[in-house]
Amino acid sequence: MTELYHINVDMQTTYTRRGKGLPPACYERFAAELPDLIRPGVLRFSLQNVPANDPNITRVLWALENAGVDVMEESLVREPRFTIRRTRQYTADELMTYDYTHLCPQAELGDATHDGKCDDLGLPYLKTPILPHDAEWGKVQGTEMSALIAVRGKLKTALENSKFRGLRLVQPVFRGLMAPKESEKVWFIWSDITLPAALNVYRDRNHDLRSFQTPLNQGGVLYEGYGFPPEIHYLKSDLEPIAGFDVALTRENFGMDSTPQPMPIYSRRFLHFLSEEFGLPLEGQPVHLDNVDDIPWVGPYPEAHAHANKRPEGLRRN
């Protein structure tokens, strides 16, 4: 797994958005800790795509702490004053070591209508023409958080003939000036299996942290502290009654637009099929099966066992 840091810290001015940035005195204390990284008079500090083992990461975090910023608690507020993201990227071989994965391919196929219209399953209507013409699979544009995948052609036929447990192919409602030809139509990868509640909390449309322990229908953004993209966690014992599925849907809906959808989860066997039979790249995040019922939390510091990475006391399930 490759982990990169992205950090942005601004000083509050009349030009910064309300609530963003550090107060001038605080920012000046922060900048004074890093004279080799922040030139005098520069009102914005930025580190992008920096490997987690770069010693400057810890220096920057300690500089914030020394300037009077509670880095851990800052992640809990609606709109943090600065940005810290620990992005994690997995190779195909690494994803294959997990029992389950949330696939999020870079390839795209089709575009949701973005008008809030959906079918009885809550799946979005699809614009026509369905582009690109030569693609047989890809993520549907407009479903970035759930990463809804569309398929057609030989891949769709192979999936129809497979015996993947929980797999369901659903043809969307098409909207456009012309109906698609039979060869142009696509199907969504869906499932008739629903997973139990995730351990994560999420941010709702008001940016408040909420619990997944009650049904989530209105949509939201998965939360895992400073980890990005956030990775979904389940209590291992909760999944035992449905163990052995190949495709299943999260109980929760994801997305901040008008048509949030559940997130499809795929088994290692399903990934192996995509990779070995069709040579498709495997891109996404692992699904974690935890033995302890704790809220998942990724701290800001690169050292895995750093004391400063402890879960904030204010992180609770509402």
C-alpha angles and dihedrals in degrees: 000000000000116000123195131181127224115189129176123177121175133184115237112254135156086271099054119092114264111276094013124113134026121285110264096253091048093047091049090053089049093049092047088062091057108042092153092054104037120049119214112273095020108130098191131056120196136177116179132185093356116162114248091240093061106117091219090072093067091041091056093047092049090047089057091049092048089051089060100263119138097217095187097050091043090071091064099058121097095247114016115216092231138021128245119169129176103200117199124201124188131201120228090254091053093050089051090062090067125079092226137020139188105226118215108173121195089220113093132208121181133348129247116235092242091214098107094253116138141159128254091280092054093253116145124248113253127230121234137257093051107221144240093036096207097049121106097187142015148127115289111243112243094035097079096139097047093032095215108199126216125199139183141158122033093348092055091049092049091050090049089055095045125095098223110157113242095008116142126173114209125190111221128224108263122218125188146093092285131032113241120255116250091256091052097053120108135202129215119236103238139154143219092215120090121200125224122258116299121240092231126096119223142209115246127209090280090054091247119141113246138176126256090210090096120055112279112211104149096064133244146176122273113243130208105157112255095347115113131224087025114237122222121240132198134186102254094223090055091063097048095090091059098033115147099042119141100198126021138157129236116248088231130070120233131205139065097232127090096276111044115179139196117267115248115229121202134203127236088251091057092050091049089054093052093047102040101034100037105017092235118163115248111227127165146070131297122248112233123220107202128195094207127062097233130134107258112248133179111195126216099246121087093221103093096215099036111143089225089063093069115131111268114256089228093062104105139151108250 
